[in-house]
Amino acid sequence: MMHNPLFLVLTAIFSSLVVQPVMGAKGFSVELIHRDSPISPFYNASLSSSQILRKNALHSMDRLKHFQSLINQSAIQSAVTPNGGIYLMKLSFGTPPVDYMAVADTGSDLIWIQCVPCLQSQCYPQGSPPFDPQASSTYKKIPCDSDSCQALPRYQCSNDVNDCQYSYSYGDKSFTKGILSTDTLTFDDSNGQKTAFPTSIFGCGHNNQGKFRSPSAGLVGLGGGPTRPALGLLNLPFVTSIISRPGAVSTPLVSKTPQTYYYLSLEGVSIGDKTAQAGSSQGNIIIDSGTTLTYLESSFYSSLETIVKDAIGADPVQSPSESFSLCYGSETNINVPEMVFHFSGADLRLQPVNTFAKFDDNLVCMLIAPTPSDLPLSIFGNFAQINLQVEYDLEKWTVSFVPTDCTNQ
């Protein structure tokens, strides 16, 4: 069965994430596995939930630094850290299809996979053979003078061949180099059937170095940058599916640079009748699946922290790490308040599971933290998206949220 994807729904769960493009009356879902889920090949059973959260919080800080570097320096690279990808996607390449697992991320634009030939000195061990394009009857190289090639931030052409030779780098100096290509990408749909996307554009990587590691065979970039319309699965306008469901709210996307990221406008955050106002709301927050914590611009965060402290009414305790700014002793049995994030045109209610977490049976810390003073931007992280379906409509240029009980997914 072959389809063109029309839109994307993300159901944020700690253990998995569901991507659900829907084509008319027929849809399919692709499971994105959280790297710390028991079904993830990266799962470490020796780590407690507190240790996992601390690790992810440190990853959030690293990712925040990459955002800071990219936005301040306007570098041509992705802010994703390949070694720390939050979600993994199972997919197949070629005809006949060969199964692989790759990091999925909304912070980069390019889909790529390790390909033969792949010298040991130029590729990382992935636990399975690299994709062999010669073994696929549907594989094709993209010419250098094509629109798809010229949409890349970096590419080159040689005099003797017309292949599009790409070079794509990341915030931690990892990189992939290879040939921009097309082939059939295949997924298992919600009914257990195969759903194929012919002539999907991807990078066939022959030189991939940095912090990539097994068992990921590459990356699936789901970002909104200039290469997205020409590269990858999200190559057609999205249409809305969840906005008609009870409790759904919708807010406009904002076009900003770097274009890879999805920018929203957050006007303020309320607890009861008190509101912390954002200093500037137009495109002031990035919604990101790869960042665990939510970060608010420092003065905005300070206002919210004051309101939170007033609402809880207990004395804070020392944070266990620099990742967290506000913590309480769990023996005080605090009452965590509901928060309302006021996006432009959409009031999104966040429950305690979205905003606080328990550590080692003696601490409860807020999962919202301030950004550095020189980064006037906020990030809406994946813990804030727990128990929400999130839809990116790239035709109407909106993001929609609807409450969902993800324990029943």
C-alpha positions in Angstrom: 0.0 0.0 0.0 1.4 3.4 -1.0 0.5 6.8 0.4 1.7 10.4 0.5 1.8 11.7 4.1 -0.6 14.6 4.7 -0.1 15.6 8.3 1.6 14.6 11.5 0.2 13.9 15.0 2.6 13.4 17.9 1.3 11.8 21.1 3.9 12.6 23.7 4.5 9.7 26.1 7.4 8.9 28.4 7.8 5.4 27.0 6.9 6.1 23.3 5.7 8.6 20.8 3.2 8.0 18.1 3.4 9.6 14.7 0.1 9.4 12.8 -0.2 10.7 9.3 -3.8 10.4 8.2 -4.8 10.1 4.6 -8.5 10.8 4.3 -10.4 8.0 6.1 -7.3 5.8 6.2 -4.5 6.5 8.6 -1.5 4.7 10.0 0.8 5.2 13.0 4.5 4.7 13.5 5.8 4.1 17.0 8.7 6.3 18.1 10.4 4.6 21.1 11.7 6.8 23.9 15.4 5.9 24.4 14.7 5.1 28.1 11.7 2.9 27.5 12.0 -0.8 28.5 11.5 -1.6 24.8 14.3 0.6 23.6 17.7 -0.9 22.7 19.3 1.9 24.7 17.3 0.9 27.9 19.5 0.5 31.0 17.6 -1.5 33.7 20.1 -0.5 36.3 19.0 3.1 36.3 16.2 4.4 38.6 13.5 6.7 37.3 15.3 9.6 39.2 18.6 8.8 37.5 16.9 8.7 34.1 15.3 12.1 34.7 18.6 13.6 35.9 20.3 12.2 32.8 17.6 13.6 30.5 17.8 17.0 32.3 21.6 17.1 31.6 20.8 16.3 28.0 18.3 19.1 27.9 21.0 21.5 29.1 23.4 20.3 26.3 20.6 20.7 23.8 19.9 24.2 25.1 23.5 25.2 24.6 23.3 24.0 21.0 20.2 26.1 20.5 22.1 29.0 22.0 25.1 28.5 19.8 23.1 28.2 16.7 20.8 31.1 17.3 23.5 33.4 18.4 26.0 32.5 15.7 23.6 31.8 12.9 25.6 28.7 12.0 24.4 26.3 9.3 24.0 23.2 11.4 21.4 21.3 13.4 21.0 21.7 17.2 20.3 18.0 17.6 22.9 16.0 19.5 22.8 12.6 17.7 24.2 10.7 20.7 21.3 11.9 22.9 18.3 11.5 20.6 15.2 11.2 22.7 13.1 9.1 20.3 14.0 6.2 18.0 12.0 5.3 14.9 11.7 1.9 13.2 11.6 2.1 9.4 12.6 0.2 6.3 14.6 1.3 3.3 14.6 0.0 -0.3 13.0 -2.7 -2.3 13.0 -5.3 -0.9 12.7 -3.4 2.4 15.5 -3.6 4.9 14.6 -2.8 8.6 16.6 -0.1 10.5 16.2 2.0 13.6 17.0 5.7 13.5 16.9 8.7 15.8 13.8 10.9 15.1 14.1 14.6 15.8 12.2 17.8 15.1 15.4 19.8 15.5 16.9 18.7 12.2 15.8 18.5 8.6 17.6 15.7 6.8 16.7 12.0 6.8 19.9 9.9 6.3 21.2 6.4 6.8 24.6 4.8 6.6 25.2 3.2 3.2 27.6 0.9 1.5 30.5 1.6 0.8 31.2 2.6 4.4 34.8 2.3 5.5 35.4 1.4 9.1 37.4 4.6 9.6 34.5 6.7 8.1 31.4 5.0 9.6 30.4 4.0 13.1 29.3 0.5 14.1 25.5 0.3 14.1 25.0 -3.4 15.0 23.7 -4.3 11.5 25.0 -4.0 7.9 24.7 -0.5 6.3 22.1 -0.1 3.7 23.3 -1.4 0.3 21.8 0.8 -2.5 22.8 -1.6 -5.2 20.6 -4.3 -3.6 17.5 -2.1 -3.9 15.6 -2.0 -7.2 14.0 1.4 -6.4 17.1 3.3 -5.4 18.2 6.3 -7.4 20.7 9.1 -7.0 19.5 12.7 -7.2 21.2 14.9 -9.8 23.2 17.9 -8.6 21.1 20.5 -10.6 17.8 19.4 -9.0 15.8 21.6 -6.6 16.1 19.0 -3.9 19.9 19.2 -4.0 20.0 23.0 -4.1 17.7 23.1 -1.0 20.5 21.7 1.1 22.6 24.0 3.2 25.8 22.4 1.8 26.4 20.4 -1.3 28.9 20.0 -4.1 29.2 18.5 -7.5 32.1 16.9 -9.3 33.1 17.3 -12.9 32.8 13.7 -13.9 29.4 12.8 -12.2 26.2 14.7 -11.6 25.5 13.2 -8.2 24.4 15.5 -5.4 27.1 15.2 -2.7 25.7 16.5 0.6 27.4 17.5 3.8 25.3 18.0 7.0 26.7 18.9 10.4 25.3 19.0 13.9 25.7 21.2 17.0 28.3 18.8 18.6 30.4 18.7 15.4 29.1 15.3 14.4 28.5 15.1 10.6 27.2 13.0 7.7 28.4 13.1 4.1 27.2 11.2 1.2 24.9 11.1 -1.8 21.4 12.6 -1.8 19.1 9.8 -3.1 15.6 8.5 -3.4 14.1 5.2 -2.5 11.0 3.6 -0.9 10.6 4.1 2.8 8.3 1.6 4.5 6.5 1.7 7.9 4.2 -0.7 9.8 0.7 0.9 10.0 -1.7 0.7 12.9 -3.3 -2.5 11.5 0.1 -4.3 11.2 0.2 -3.8 7.5 3.1 -2.2 5.6 2.7 1.3 4.3 5.2 2.4 1.7 6.4 5.9 0.6 8.0 5.7 -2.8 10.7 8.1 -4.0 11.4 9.5 -0.5 14.4 11.7 -0.5 17.2 10.9 2.0 20.9 11.0 2.4 22.9 7.9 1.7 25.7 8.5 4.1 29.2 7.2 3.3 31.2 9.2 5.9 29.4 9.6 9.2 31.4 10.6 12.2 31.0 12.0 15.7 28.7 10.9 18.5 26.5 8.6 16.5 26.2 5.1 18.1 24.6 1.7 17.7 21.8 0.6 17.2 20.8 3.8 15.4 21.6 3.5 11.6 20.9 7.2 11.0 18.6 10.1 11.7 15.0 11.1 10.6 14.9 14.9 10.5 11.3 16.2 11.1 12.2 19.9 11.3 10.6 22.8 9.4 13.7 24.2 7.6 14.1 25.0 4.0 15.1 21.5 3.1 12.0 20.0 4.6 9.7 20.4 1.6 12.2 18.6 -0.6 13.7 16.2 2.0 12.0 13.5 4.0 8.6 12.3 4.9 6.9 15.6 5.7 7.0 16.8 2.1 3.3 17.7 1.6 1.0 20.1 3.4 -0.6 18.8 6.5 -4.3 18.7 7.1 -6.1 18.9 10.5 -7.5 15.9 12.2 -7.5 16.5 16.0 -8.7 20.1 16.1 -12.4 18.9 16.1 -11.9 16.7 19.2 -13.1 17.9 22.6 -10.6 20.0 24.4 -8.5 20.7 21.4 -6.8 24.1 21.1 -4.8 25.5 18.2 -2.1 28.2 17.9 -0.3 29.7 14.9 3.3 28.7 14.0 5.6 31.7 13.5 8.2 31.9 10.7 11.7 32.7 12.1 15.3 32.0 11.6 16.7 29.3 11.9 13.8 27.8 10.0 14.4 24.3 11.2 12.6 24.9 14.5 8.8 25.3 15.1 8.2 28.6 16.8 5.0 29.5 18.8 3.9 32.6 20.6 3.6 32.2 24.4 1.9 35.2 26.0 2.0 34.1 29.6 1.6 31.3 32.2 -1.2 31.4 34.8 -1.8 29.7 38.1 -5.3 30.6 39.4 -5.8 34.3 39.0 -2.1 35.2 38.8 -0.2 35.4 35.5 3.4 35.7 34.6 3.7 37.7 31.4 6.2 37.1 28.7 8.2 40.1 27.8 7.9 39.5 24.1 5.5 36.9 22.7 5.8 36.8 18.9 7.6 33.5 18.1 9.3 33.5 21.5 9.1 29.7 22.2 10.3 26.6 20.3 8.2 23.4 20.6 10.8 20.6 20.7 10.4 16.8 21.0 14.1 16.4 21.8 14.3 18.6 25.0 13.1 17.1 28.2 12.6 20.2 30.4 10.7 23.4 29.5 12.9 26.5 29.5 11.6 30.1 29.9 13.5 33.3 29.2 15.1 34.2 32.6 12.9 37.2 33.6 9.8 35.4 32.5 10.8 32.3 34.5 11.5 34.5 37.6 7.9 35.8 37.5 6.5 32.3 37.1 8.6 30.9 39.9 7.3 33.6 42.3 3.7 32.6 41.5 4.5 28.9 41.9 6.1 29.5 45.3 3.1 31.5 46.4 0.7 28.8 45.2 2.5 26.0 46.9 3.2 27.9 50.1 6.0 25.6 51.4 9.7 26.4 51.8 11.9 25.3 48.8 15.0 23.1 49.4 18.3 22.9 47.6 18.2 21.7 44.1 20.0 18.3 43.5 21.7 19.7 40.4 22.0 22.8 38.3 19.4 21.4 35.9 16.6 22.3 38.3 15.8 25.6 39.8 12.9 24.9 42.2 12.6 21.9 44.4 10.7 20.9 47.6 11.1 18.1 50.1 8.6 15.4 49.3 7.8 15.0 53.0 6.0 18.3 53.0 3.3 16.7 50.7 3.0 19.8 48.5 0.0 20.5 46.3 1.3 21.1 42.8 -1.1 23.5 41.0 -2.4 23.3 37.5 -0.7 25.7 35.1 -2.2 27.3 32.0 0.2 28.2 29.2 -1.4 31.0 27.2 -0.3 30.5 23.6 -1.7 32.9 21.0 -5.3 31.8 20.6 -4.8 28.7 22.8 -5.0 28.2 26.5 -3.2 24.9 27.2 -3.7 23.4 30.7 -0.8 21.5 32.1 -1.2 19.0 34.9 1.3 18.3 37.7 2.8 15.4 35.6 3.8 18.0 33.0 5.5 20.4 35.4 6.9 18.5 38.5 8.7 15.2 39.1 9.7 13.2 42.2 13.4 12.3 42.9 14.6 9.5 45.1 11.5 9.6 47.3 12.6 12.8 49.1 12.5 15.6 46.5 10.0 17.1 44.1 11.4 19.5 41.5 9.8 21.7 38.8 10.5 20.7 35.3 10.6 24.3 34.1 13.9 26.2 34.3 15.4 29.5 33.1 17.4 29.9 30.0 20.8 31.7 30.1 20.5 35.5 30.2 22.0 35.8 26.6 19.3 33.5 25.1 16.1 35.5 24.8 14.1 32.4 23.8 12.0 29.7 25.5 11.6 26.0 24.7 8.5 23.9 25.3 9.9 20.5 26.1 8.6 16.9 25.9 7.6 16.5 29.6 5.2 19.4 29.1 3.7 17.4 26.2 3.0 14.2 28.2 -0.7 13.1 27.7 -1.1 15.4 24.8 -1.5 14.8 21.1 0.3 17.4 19.2 -0.5 18.1 15.5 1.7 20.2 13.2 -0.5 21.5 10.3 1.9 22.9 7.7 -0.9 24.0 5.4 -2.7 26.2 7.9 0.7 26.7 9.7 -0.7 25.9 13.1 0.1 23.5 16.0 -2.9 21.9 17.8 -3.0 20.2 21.2 -5.7 17.8 22.6 -5.6 16.0 26.0 -5.0 12.3 25.7 -4.6 9.5 28.2 -1.4 8.0 26.8 -1.5 5.1 29.3 -4.2 3.6 27.2 -2.3 4.0 23.9 
